[in-house]
Amino acid sequence: MEAFLISTGIVALAEMGDKTQLLALVLAARFRKPWPIVFGILVATIANHAMAGALGAWVNTLISPQAMRWILGISFIAMAVWMLIPDKLDDDDTDNKPPRFGVFGTTVFVFFLAEMGDKTQIATVMLAARYDAYLWVVAGTTLGMMLANAPVVWLGSRVTKLVPLRVVHIVSALIFVVLGGLALLLPA
């Protein structure tokens, strides 16, 4: 249960102001069909985070606990630094072509691609490597993504204006520093 709760919290915080959250806002403004967008985000996130979690679980079988402790500690601290760098949408992410695969298909496709190499995907790999609970980590990171993105789709920019993103980024960075420090200081 710890893996689920930590995964949910970390990814929900990491997603605030992230490129994929901005993409969710753009999709909602462009298509104005929240349900297919939310379901598309869910499907893309499950697929993406299942792959990331599998990678993390696999890496955990290859590396000694001592080496994993150092890799995770340094990775979490690097994630803290990354949290302090705000994301922006690329111009390519907001083209005005009509959706070829419908709102749902378009959302799945663009959200899956935007999530590749993103903070939350890398966090999923690290969490799955840290905890021996693949399904709980993937379920938690997926819930964290949905907690951060579904309200944006339904409520639009009002949600992002209520939350001071800089404060959320700083708190998230501090959480990653604490996790990194604990990984480095506590025995495996």
Secondary structure, 3 states (H helix, E strand, C coil): CHHHHHHHHHHHHHHCCCHHHHHHHHHHHHHCCHHHHHHHHHHHHHHHHHHHHHHHHHHHHHCCHHHHHHHHHHHHHHHHHHHCCCCCCCHHHHCCCCCCCHHHHHHHHHHHHHHCCCHHHHHHHHHHHHCCCHHHHHHHHHHHHHHHHHHHHHHCHHHHHHCCHHHHHHHHHHHHHHHHHHHHHCCC
